[in-house]
Amino acid sequence: MINPIRLENKNFLSSLDTSTEEFFHILELASNFKNKDLNIELEDKVLGLIFDKSSTRTRVSFQVAMSRLGGSTVDLNPTTSQIERGEPIKDTARVLSRYCDVLAIRTFKQSDLEEYAKWSSKPVINALTDLEHPCQALADYMTIKEEFVDFKNVVLTFIGDGNNVANSLILYGALLGVEVRIACPKGYEPNNLVINKAQKIYKNKNLLKISNEPISAVRGANVLYTDVWSSMGEENQKEKKDKDFLGFTINKNLVRKADEDAIILHCLPAYRSKEITDEVIESKKSRIFEQAENRLHVQQALLSCLLT
């Protein structure tokens, strides 16, 4: 039976906070949890959740993951705590790390997450920031591995906004040597800092392709992935983005141009008929709900590595 190995980095703030070996270890643990071949008891361990943004999958999957490990969760709603009042992060972090054994934080600025990690004596997990969504990327690549066994010759095409999800897909793609293509409208490309980091890691720099052409980006792709066009906090840009992203919907015509064995991913929630059609979500190629389930298993594995 495989046992969790403590990660070299205390925190999980970015996809690059794991080595390639640690990444595969987390996925192996997650697979064992999924198949009910592994039982780890983290009795008396407490996970603190601080979510400045709304959440369904991330919140519930973390709560269930901690429960299955024998621990408990404290959900710290900023609107009903002193966080909303403006208590300094350095004060909140130092107090909570005396109560909790690990913190999962969903917030806007990556710098705020890093501030929590600076002052916390316990591990901090990125449960989503505007820059990255590494827990989501872990589940995404687990889903891809389940389908294709390994990542050799896999082409992953992300169509839509070059957002936090796209950024984390790029960084893990660089770590794993996966060809990642991002197709987005002009002005919506992924973060330049992320692209530069990835290019330094990729042995073959041609494996990262950023374009404004969805049709060419899907040709020969094994994985088609999309996300909402307007993320949380961008509600005032919704009308403009709906116009800018015309032609970037994953529909049956676009899917036909991909590889015959291509699968469809979406991190959810989905706006059906906008970034993806209902027909594609419900098609045999869709692995969207397997992908959502895998959030639970990778987070159970991640918590095990941070707490054992």
Contacts in CASP RR format, 6 or more apart in sequence:
PFRMAT RR
TARGET T0000
AUTHOR 0000-0000-0000
METHOD contacts of the structure
MODEL  1
MINPIRLENKNFLSSLDTSTEEFFHILELASNFKNKDLNIELEDKVLGLI
FDKSSTRTRVSFQVAMSRLGGSTVDLNPTTSQIERGEPIKDTARVLSRYC
DVLAIRTFKQSDLEEYAKWSSKPVINALTDLEHPCQALADYMTIKEEFVD
FKNVVLTFIGDGNNVANSLILYGALLGVEVRIACPKGYEPNNLVINKAQK
IYKNKNLLKISNEPISAVRGANVLYTDVWSSMGEENQKEKKDKDFLGFTI
NKNLVRKADEDAIILHCLPAYRSKEITDEVIESKKSRIFEQAENRLHVQQ
ALLSCLLT
1 32 0 8 1.000
1 37 0 8 1.000
1 38 0 8 1.000
2 28 0 8 1.000
2 29 0 8 1.000
2 32 0 8 1.000
2 38 0 8 1.000
3 308 0 8 1.000
4 25 0 8 1.000
4 29 0 8 1.000
4 40 0 8 1.000
4 301 0 8 1.000
4 304 0 8 1.000
4 305 0 8 1.000
4 308 0 8 1.000
5 22 0 8 1.000
5 25 0 8 1.000
5 305 0 8 1.000
6 305 0 8 1.000
6 306 0 8 1.000
6 308 0 8 1.000
7 17 0 8 1.000
7 18 0 8 1.000
7 22 0 8 1.000
7 305 0 8 1.000
7 306 0 8 1.000
8 19 0 8 1.000
8 22 0 8 1.000
9 17 0 8 1.000
9 18 0 8 1.000
10 123 0 8 1.000
10 306 0 8 1.000
11 17 0 8 1.000
11 117 0 8 1.000
11 123 0 8 1.000
11 124 0 8 1.000
11 125 0 8 1.000
12 18 0 8 1.000
12 123 0 8 1.000
12 124 0 8 1.000
12 125 0 8 1.000
12 126 0 8 1.000
12 134 0 8 1.000
12 135 0 8 1.000
12 302 0 8 1.000
12 306 0 8 1.000
13 110 0 8 1.000
13 113 0 8 1.000
13 114 0 8 1.000
13 117 0 8 1.000
13 124 0 8 1.000
13 125 0 8 1.000
13 126 0 8 1.000
13 132 0 8 1.000
13 134 0 8 1.000
14 126 0 8 1.000
14 132 0 8 1.000
14 134 0 8 1.000
14 168 0 8 1.000
14 171 0 8 1.000
15 132 0 8 1.000
15 134 0 8 1.000
15 137 0 8 1.000
15 138 0 8 1.000
15 168 0 8 1.000
15 171 0 8 1.000
15 172 0 8 1.000
15 175 0 8 1.000
16 171 0 8 1.000
16 175 0 8 1.000
16 197 0 8 1.000
16 201 0 8 1.000
17 134 0 8 1.000
18 26 0 8 1.000
18 175 0 8 1.000
19 175 0 8 1.000
20 175 0 8 1.000
20 176 0 8 1.000
22 305 0 8 1.000
23 138 0 8 1.000
23 141 0 8 1.000
23 172 0 8 1.000
23 175 0 8 1.000
23 176 0 8 1.000
25 305 0 8 1.000
26 138 0 8 1.000
26 298 0 8 1.000
26 301 0 8 1.000
26 302 0 8 1.000
26 305 0 8 1.000
27 138 0 8 1.000
27 141 0 8 1.000
27 142 0 8 1.000
27 145 0 8 1.000
27 298 0 8 1.000
27 301 0 8 1.000
29 38 0 8 1.000
29 300 0 8 1.000
29 301 0 8 1.000
29 304 0 8 1.000
29 305 0 8 1.000
30 138 0 8 1.000
30 142 0 8 1.000
30 294 0 8 1.000
30 297 0 8 1.000
30 298 0 8 1.000
30 300 0 8 1.000
30 301 0 8 1.000
31 142 0 8 1.000
31 146 0 8 1.000
31 297 0 8 1.000
32 38 0 8 1.000
33 68 0 8 1.000
33 297 0 8 1.000
33 300 0 8 1.000
33 301 0 8 1.000
34 293 0 8 1.000
34 294 0 8 1.000
34 297 0 8 1.000
40 69 0 8 1.000
40 304 0 8 1.000
40 308 0 8 1.000
41 69 0 8 1.000
41 70 0 8 1.000
42 66 0 8 1.000
42 69 0 8 1.000
42 70 0 8 1.000
42 71 0 8 1.000
42 303 0 8 1.000
42 304 0 8 1.000
42 307 0 8 1.000
42 308 0 8 1.000
43 70 0 8 1.000
43 71 0 8 1.000
44 71 0 8 1.000
45 66 0 8 1.000
45 69 0 8 1.000
45 70 0 8 1.000
45 71 0 8 1.000
45 72 0 8 1.000
45 101 0 8 1.000
45 102 0 8 1.000
45 307 0 8 1.000
46 71 0 8 1.000
46 72 0 8 1.000
46 73 0 8 1.000
46 74 0 8 1.000
46 99 0 8 1.000
46 100 0 8 1.000
46 101 0 8 1.000
46 102 0 8 1.000
47 62 0 8 1.000
47 63 0 8 1.000
47 66 0 8 1.000
47 71 0 8 1.000
47 72 0 8 1.000
47 73 0 8 1.000
47 74 0 8 1.000
47 100 0 8 1.000
47 101 0 8 1.000
47 102 0 8 1.000
47 103 0 8 1.000
47 104 0 8 1.000
47 303 0 8 1.000
48 73 0 8 1.000
48 74 0 8 1.000
48 75 0 8 1.000
48 76 0 8 1.000
48 96 0 8 1.000
48 100 0 8 1.000
48 102 0 8 1.000
48 103 0 8 1.000
48 104 0 8 1.000
49 59 0 8 1.000
49 62 0 8 1.000
49 63 0 8 1.000
49 73 0 8 1.000
49 74 0 8 1.000
49 75 0 8 1.000
49 76 0 8 1.000
49 103 0 8 1.000
49 104 0 8 1.000
49 105 0 8 1.000
49 106 0 8 1.000
49 127 0 8 1.000
50 76 0 8 1.000
50 78 0 8 1.000
50 83 0 8 1.000
50 92 0 8 1.000
50 96 0 8 1.000
50 103 0 8 1.000
50 104 0 8 1.000
50 105 0 8 1.000
50 106 0 8 1.000
50 107 0 8 1.000
50 116 0 8 1.000
51 58 0 8 1.000
51 59 0 8 1.000
51 75 0 8 1.000
51 76 0 8 1.000
51 77 0 8 1.000
51 78 0 8 1.000
51 105 0 8 1.000
51 106 0 8 1.000
51 107 0 8 1.000
51 127 0 8 1.000
52 78 0 8 1.000
52 83 0 8 1.000
52 106 0 8 1.000
52 107 0 8 1.000
52 108 0 8 1.000
53 106 0 8 1.000
53 107 0 8 1.000
53 108 0 8 1.000
53 128 0 8 1.000
53 232 0 8 1.000
53 233 0 8 1.000
54 232 0 8 1.000
55 106 0 8 1.000
55 127 0 8 1.000
55 128 0 8 1.000
56 268 0 8 1.000
56 269 0 8 1.000
57 267 0 8 1.000
57 268 0 8 1.000
57 292 0 8 1.000
57 295 0 8 1.000
58 104 0 8 1.000
58 106 0 8 1.000
58 127 0 8 1.000
58 128 0 8 1.000
58 135 0 8 1.000
58 136 0 8 1.000
58 295 0 8 1.000
59 75 0 8 1.000
61 295 0 8 1.000
61 296 0 8 1.000
61 299 0 8 1.000
62 73 0 8 1.000
62 104 0 8 1.000
62 127 0 8 1.000
62 299 0 8 1.000
63 73 0 8 1.000
63 75 0 8 1.000
64 296 0 8 1.000
65 296 0 8 1.000
65 297 0 8 1.000
65 299 0 8 1.000
65 300 0 8 1.000
65 303 0 8 1.000
66 72 0 8 1.000
66 73 0 8 1.000
66 303 0 8 1.000
67 73 0 8 1.000
68 300 0 8 1.000
69 300 0 8 1.000
69 303 0 8 1.000
69 304 0 8 1.000
69 307 0 8 1.000
74 99 0 8 1.000
74 100 0 8 1.000
76 83 0 8 1.000
76 96 0 8 1.000
78 84 0 8 1.000
82 92 0 8 1.000
83 92 0 8 1.000
89 112 0 8 1.000
89 115 0 8 1.000
89 116 0 8 1.000
89 119 0 8 1.000
90 115 0 8 1.000
90 118 0 8 1.000
90 119 0 8 1.000
92 116 0 8 1.000
93 103 0 8 1.000
93 115 0 8 1.000
93 116 0 8 1.000
93 117 0 8 1.000
93 118 0 8 1.000
93 119 0 8 1.000
93 120 0 8 1.000
93 124 0 8 1.000
94 119 0 8 1.000
94 120 0 8 1.000
94 121 0 8 1.000
96 103 0 8 1.000
96 120 0 8 1.000
97 103 0 8 1.000
97 119 0 8 1.000
97 120 0 8 1.000
97 121 0 8 1.000
97 122 0 8 1.000
98 121 0 8 1.000
100 122 0 8 1.000
101 122 0 8 1.000
101 123 0 8 1.000
101 307 0 8 1.000
102 122 0 8 1.000
102 123 0 8 1.000
102 124 0 8 1.000
102 125 0 8 1.000
102 303 0 8 1.000
102 306 0 8 1.000
102 307 0 8 1.000
103 116 0 8 1.000
103 120 0 8 1.000
103 122 0 8 1.000
103 123 0 8 1.000
103 124 0 8 1.000
103 125 0 8 1.000
104 124 0 8 1.000
104 125 0 8 1.000
104 127 0 8 1.000
105 113 0 8 1.000
105 116 0 8 1.000
105 124 0 8 1.000
105 125 0 8 1.000
105 126 0 8 1.000
105 127 0 8 1.000
106 127 0 8 1.000
106 128 0 8 1.000
106 129 0 8 1.000
107 113 0 8 1.000
107 128 0 8 1.000
107 129 0 8 1.000
108 129 0 8 1.000
108 130 0 8 1.000
108 233 0 8 1.000
109 129 0 8 1.000
109 130 0 8 1.000
110 129 0 8 1.000
110 130 0 8 1.000
110 131 0 8 1.000
110 132 0 8 1.000
112 129 0 8 1.000
113 124 0 8 1.000
113 126 0 8 1.000
113 129 0 8 1.000
116 124 0 8 1.000
117 124 0 8 1.000
123 306 0 8 1.000
123 307 0 8 1.000
125 135 0 8 1.000
125 302 0 8 1.000
125 306 0 8 1.000
126 132 0 8 1.000
126 133 0 8 1.000
126 134 0 8 1.000
126 135 0 8 1.000
127 135 0 8 1.000
128 135 0 8 1.000
128 136 0 8 1.000
128 164 0 8 1.000
129 164 0 8 1.000
130 163 0 8 1.000
130 164 0 8 1.000
130 231 0 8 1.000
131 164 0 8 1.000
131 167 0 8 1.000
131 191 0 8 1.000
131 194 0 8 1.000
132 164 0 8 1.000
132 167 0 8 1.000
132 168 0 8 1.000
132 171 0 8 1.000
132 194 0 8 1.000
133 164 0 8 1.000
133 165 0 8 1.000
133 167 0 8 1.000
133 168 0 8 1.000
133 267 0 8 1.000
134 168 0 8 1.000
134 171 0 8 1.000
134 172 0 8 1.000
135 295 0 8 1.000
135 298 0 8 1.000
135 299 0 8 1.000
135 302 0 8 1.000
136 165 0 8 1.000
136 168 0 8 1.000
136 267 0 8 1.000
136 295 0 8 1.000
137 165 0 8 1.000
137 168 0 8 1.000
137 169 0 8 1.000
137 171 0 8 1.000
137 172 0 8 1.000
138 172 0 8 1.000
138 298 0 8 1.000
138 299 0 8 1.000
138 302 0 8 1.000
139 291 0 8 1.000
139 292 0 8 1.000
139 294 0 8 1.000
139 295 0 8 1.000
139 297 0 8 1.000
139 298 0 8 1.000
140 169 0 8 1.000
140 225 0 8 1.000
140 265 0 8 1.000
140 267 0 8 1.000
140 291 0 8 1.000
141 151 0 8 1.000
141 172 0 8 1.000
141 173 0 8 1.000
141 176 0 8 1.000
141 178 0 8 1.000
142 294 0 8 1.000
142 297 0 8 1.000
142 298 0 8 1.000
143 263 0 8 1.000
143 265 0 8 1.000
143 287 0 8 1.000
143 290 0 8 1.000
143 291 0 8 1.000
143 294 0 8 1.000
144 151 0 8 1.000
144 154 0 8 1.000
144 156 0 8 1.000
144 222 0 8 1.000
144 223 0 8 1.000
144 263 0 8 1.000
144 265 0 8 1.000
145 151 0 8 1.000
146 290 0 8 1.000
146 294 0 8 1.000
147 263 0 8 1.000
147 287 0 8 1.000
148 154 0 8 1.000
148 222 0 8 1.000
151 176 0 8 1.000
151 177 0 8 1.000
151 178 0 8 1.000
153 222 0 8 1.000
154 178 0 8 1.000
154 179 0 8 1.000
154 222 0 8 1.000
154 223 0 8 1.000
155 178 0 8 1.000
155 179 0 8 1.000
155 181 0 8 1.000
155 220 0 8 1.000
155 221 0 8 1.000
155 222 0 8 1.000
155 223 0 8 1.000
155 259 0 8 1.000
156 169 0 8 1.000
156 173 0 8 1.000
156 178 0 8 1.000
156 179 0 8 1.000
156 180 0 8 1.000
156 181 0 8 1.000
156 221 0 8 1.000
156 222 0 8 1.000
156 223 0 8 1.000
156 225 0 8 1.000
157 180 0 8 1.000
157 181 0 8 1.000
157 182 0 8 1.000
157 183 0 8 1.000
157 217 0 8 1.000
157 218 0 8 1.000
157 221 0 8 1.000
157 223 0 8 1.000
157 224 0 8 1.000
157 225 0 8 1.000
157 258 0 8 1.000
158 165 0 8 1.000
158 166 0 8 1.000
158 169 0 8 1.000
158 180 0 8 1.000
158 181 0 8 1.000
158 182 0 8 1.000
158 183 0 8 1.000
158 225 0 8 1.000
158 226 0 8 1.000
158 227 0 8 1.000
159 183 0 8 1.000
159 184 0 8 1.000
159 214 0 8 1.000
159 217 0 8 1.000
159 218 0 8 1.000
159 224 0 8 1.000
159 225 0 8 1.000
159 226 0 8 1.000
159 248 0 8 1.000
159 250 0 8 1.000
159 254 0 8 1.000
159 275 0 8 1.000
160 166 0 8 1.000
160 182 0 8 1.000
160 183 0 8 1.000
160 184 0 8 1.000
160 185 0 8 1.000
160 188 0 8 1.000
160 226 0 8 1.000
160 227 0 8 1.000
160 229 0 8 1.000
160 245 0 8 1.000
160 248 0 8 1.000
160 275 0 8 1.000
161 184 0 8 1.000
161 188 0 8 1.000
161 227 0 8 1.000
161 228 0 8 1.000
161 229 0 8 1.000
161 230 0 8 1.000
161 231 0 8 1.000
161 241 0 8 1.000
161 245 0 8 1.000
162 182 0 8 1.000
162 184 0 8 1.000
162 188 0 8 1.000
162 189 0 8 1.000
162 190 0 8 1.000
162 191 0 8 1.000
163 190 0 8 1.000
163 227 0 8 1.000
163 231 0 8 1.000
164 231 0 8 1.000
165 227 0 8 1.000
165 267 0 8 1.000
166 182 0 8 1.000
166 184 0 8 1.000
166 190 0 8 1.000
166 227 0 8 1.000
167 190 0 8 1.000
167 191 0 8 1.000
167 194 0 8 1.000
169 180 0 8 1.000
169 225 0 8 1.000
170 180 0 8 1.000
170 182 0 8 1.000
170 190 0 8 1.000
170 194 0 8 1.000
170 195 0 8 1.000
170 198 0 8 1.000
170 208 0 8 1.000
171 194 0 8 1.000
171 197 0 8 1.000
171 198 0 8 1.000
171 201 0 8 1.000
172 178 0 8 1.000
173 180 0 8 1.000
173 198 0 8 1.000
173 207 0 8 1.000
174 180 0 8 1.000
174 197 0 8 1.000
174 198 0 8 1.000
174 199 0 8 1.000
174 201 0 8 1.000
174 202 0 8 1.000
174 207 0 8 1.000
174 208 0 8 1.000
175 201 0 8 1.000
177 202 0 8 1.000
177 203 0 8 1.000
177 204 0 8 1.000
177 207 0 8 1.000
178 207 0 8 1.000
179 207 0 8 1.000
179 208 0 8 1.000
179 209 0 8 1.000
180 207 0 8 1.000
180 208 0 8 1.000
180 209 0 8 1.000
181 209 0 8 1.000
181 210 0 8 1.000
181 211 0 8 1.000
181 217 0 8 1.000
181 221 0 8 1.000
182 189 0 8 1.000
182 190 0 8 1.000
182 209 0 8 1.000
182 210 0 8 1.000
182 211 0 8 1.000
182 217 0 8 1.000
183 211 0 8 1.000
183 212 0 8 1.000
183 213 0 8 1.000
183 214 0 8 1.000
183 216 0 8 1.000
183 217 0 8 1.000
183 218 0 8 1.000
183 248 0 8 1.000
184 190 0 8 1.000
184 210 0 8 1.000
184 212 0 8 1.000
184 248 0 8 1.000
185 212 0 8 1.000
185 244 0 8 1.000
185 245 0 8 1.000
185 248 0 8 1.000
186 212 0 8 1.000
188 244 0 8 1.000
188 245 0 8 1.000
189 195 0 8 1.000
189 210 0 8 1.000
190 210 0 8 1.000
195 208 0 8 1.000
195 210 0 8 1.000
198 208 0 8 1.000
199 205 0 8 1.000
199 208 0 8 1.000
202 208 0 8 1.000
209 217 0 8 1.000
211 217 0 8 1.000
214 247 0 8 1.000
214 248 0 8 1.000
214 254 0 8 1.000
215 254 0 8 1.000
215 257 0 8 1.000
218 224 0 8 1.000
218 254 0 8 1.000
218 255 0 8 1.000
218 257 0 8 1.000
218 258 0 8 1.000
219 257 0 8 1.000
219 258 0 8 1.000
220 257 0 8 1.000
220 258 0 8 1.000
220 259 0 8 1.000
220 262 0 8 1.000
221 258 0 8 1.000
221 259 0 8 1.000
221 262 0 8 1.000
222 258 0 8 1.000
222 259 0 8 1.000
222 261 0 8 1.000
222 262 0 8 1.000
222 263 0 8 1.000
223 262 0 8 1.000
223 263 0 8 1.000
223 264 0 8 1.000
223 265 0 8 1.000
224 250 0 8 1.000
224 254 0 8 1.000
224 255 0 8 1.000
224 258 0 8 1.000
224 262 0 8 1.000
224 263 0 8 1.000
224 264 0 8 1.000
224 265 0 8 1.000
225 264 0 8 1.000
225 265 0 8 1.000
225 266 0 8 1.000
226 248 0 8 1.000
226 250 0 8 1.000
226 265 0 8 1.000
226 266 0 8 1.000
226 275 0 8 1.000
226 276 0 8 1.000
227 266 0 8 1.000
227 267 0 8 1.000
227 275 0 8 1.000
228 269 0 8 1.000
228 270 0 8 1.000
228 271 0 8 1.000
228 274 0 8 1.000
228 275 0 8 1.000
229 238 0 8 1.000
229 241 0 8 1.000
229 242 0 8 1.000
229 245 0 8 1.000
229 248 0 8 1.000
229 271 0 8 1.000
229 274 0 8 1.000
229 275 0 8 1.000
230 237 0 8 1.000
230 238 0 8 1.000
230 241 0 8 1.000
230 242 0 8 1.000
234 241 0 8 1.000
242 274 0 8 1.000
245 274 0 8 1.000
245 275 0 8 1.000
248 275 0 8 1.000
249 273 0 8 1.000
249 274 0 8 1.000
249 275 0 8 1.000
249 276 0 8 1.000
249 277 0 8 1.000
250 264 0 8 1.000
250 275 0 8 1.000
250 276 0 8 1.000
250 277 0 8 1.000
250 280 0 8 1.000
251 276 0 8 1.000
251 277 0 8 1.000
251 279 0 8 1.000
251 280 0 8 1.000
252 277 0 8 1.000
252 279 0 8 1.000
252 280 0 8 1.000
252 283 0 8 1.000
255 262 0 8 1.000
255 264 0 8 1.000
255 280 0 8 1.000
255 283 0 8 1.000
255 285 0 8 1.000
262 285 0 8 1.000
263 285 0 8 1.000
263 286 0 8 1.000
263 287 0 8 1.000
264 276 0 8 1.000
264 280 0 8 1.000
264 281 0 8 1.000
264 283 0 8 1.000
264 285 0 8 1.000
264 286 0 8 1.000
264 287 0 8 1.000
264 288 0 8 1.000
265 287 0 8 1.000
265 288 0 8 1.000
265 291 0 8 1.000
266 275 0 8 1.000
266 276 0 8 1.000
266 281 0 8 1.000
266 288 0 8 1.000
266 291 0 8 1.000
267 291 0 8 1.000
268 288 0 8 1.000
268 292 0 8 1.000
270 276 0 8 1.000
270 281 0 8 1.000
270 288 0 8 1.000
272 278 0 8 1.000
272 281 0 8 1.000
280 286 0 8 1.000
281 288 0 8 1.000
END
